[in-house]
């Protein structure tokens, strides 16, 4: 199941204005970080996401899929012919994620919820 999405932007403020006007999303800085904004629908029932500064010209929107273990699933990705492009990272008190490529060069993320993450 998709649990999160991220939209990269060359100009975060321009993208924030676009999506706020288009969908009525609430888009606010996460923990005072100006390079990552949290996206929430105004009804709070839709999937949440992030708006972030693009760090690679080919970077595209990423969907994150819920998994029981990032370690287990990164091994599965490799075993099935995919690649890990960003190794496991922590989001303190929230969980862990990794960014992967499938066999068709599509980028996706895997997310392990864990409130004990450091």
Secondary structure as the mmCIF struct_conf table of DSSP 4:
data_model
#
loop_
_struct_conf.conf_type_id
_struct_conf.id
_struct_conf.beg_label_comp_id
_struct_conf.beg_label_asym_id
_struct_conf.beg_label_seq_id
_struct_conf.end_label_comp_id
_struct_conf.end_label_asym_id
_struct_conf.end_label_seq_id
STRN STRN1 UNK A 2 UNK A 9
BEND BEND1 UNK A 10 UNK A 11
HELX_RH_AL_P HELX_RH_AL_P1 UNK A 12 UNK A 23
STRN STRN2 UNK A 26 UNK A 30
TURN_TY1_P TURN_TY1_P1 UNK A 31 UNK A 32
STRN STRN3 UNK A 33 UNK A 40
TURN_TY1_P TURN_TY1_P2 UNK A 42 UNK A 43
BEND BEND2 UNK A 44 UNK A 44
BEND BEND3 UNK A 46 UNK A 46
HELX_LH_PP_P HELX_LH_PP_P1 UNK A 47 UNK A 48
STRN STRN4 UNK A 49 UNK A 53
BEND BEND4 UNK A 56 UNK A 56
TURN_TY1_P TURN_TY1_P3 UNK A 57 UNK A 58
STRN STRN5 UNK A 62 UNK A 66
BEND BEND5 UNK A 68 UNK A 68
HELX_RH_AL_P HELX_RH_AL_P2 UNK A 70 UNK A 79
TURN_TY1_P TURN_TY1_P4 UNK A 80 UNK A 81
STRN STRN6 UNK A 83 UNK A 91
TURN_TY1_P TURN_TY1_P5 UNK A 92 UNK A 94
STRN STRN7 UNK A 95 UNK A 101
TURN_TY1_P TURN_TY1_P6 UNK A 103 UNK A 104
BEND BEND6 UNK A 105 UNK A 105
STRN STRN8 UNK A 107 UNK A 113
TURN_TY1_P TURN_TY1_P7 UNK A 115 UNK A 116
#
